[in-house]
Amino acid sequence: MANKKKSVIPWFLILFVGIVIWAILADYSKDNPLVFWPVAFCLMGGAGYALYRFPELRGKFWGATKFVAKDLAYSVNDIKEDSPPKRPISEWMKKVVEARANGKCENPDCPDRRETLFPWIHHIDGNPEHHIVTNLAFLCRNCSAKADHGAYRKETVRRWTNTNYRHRKYEVDSLRRSLGH
């Protein structure tokens, strides 16, 4: 059986051709919008097929998307100009909370529990100044937002953290001792 040679089209060539075609169509759409939209949908379908067909392109695309999402998530400034700066959570406390959760969302029913991409230290009582380990939960951003909006009761979130502490008590306590707290 002979080895089939794969034809490899560089991903940047596909991207460049797509951008050029899109620019030409965008200019053309001003005069002929009825032609632009079907062609635009075909072009988007072709881009979707290229992402499906070429794993290297897909990896570059999702890697860039993940980078931009992470950058946006951590660059959001929620502090208003006129409010005093919030007291940050100490690094040792963040480490203890993350160790208790084993680096995963503490919600046992969370669909993102396997891999928490954007961890969030959630204040169970809703007071962002109340930094004690028993008041902090290691959640993904979705579960933290749901808890803030009342989808999960405070007692439920506290039960998750207590359960995780009971399961990982030795690791959490040894980390606390090693950090000197």
Beta strands, then each sheet from edge to edge (+ up, - down):
strand 1: 119-123
strand 2: 136-140
sheet 1: 1+ 2-
end
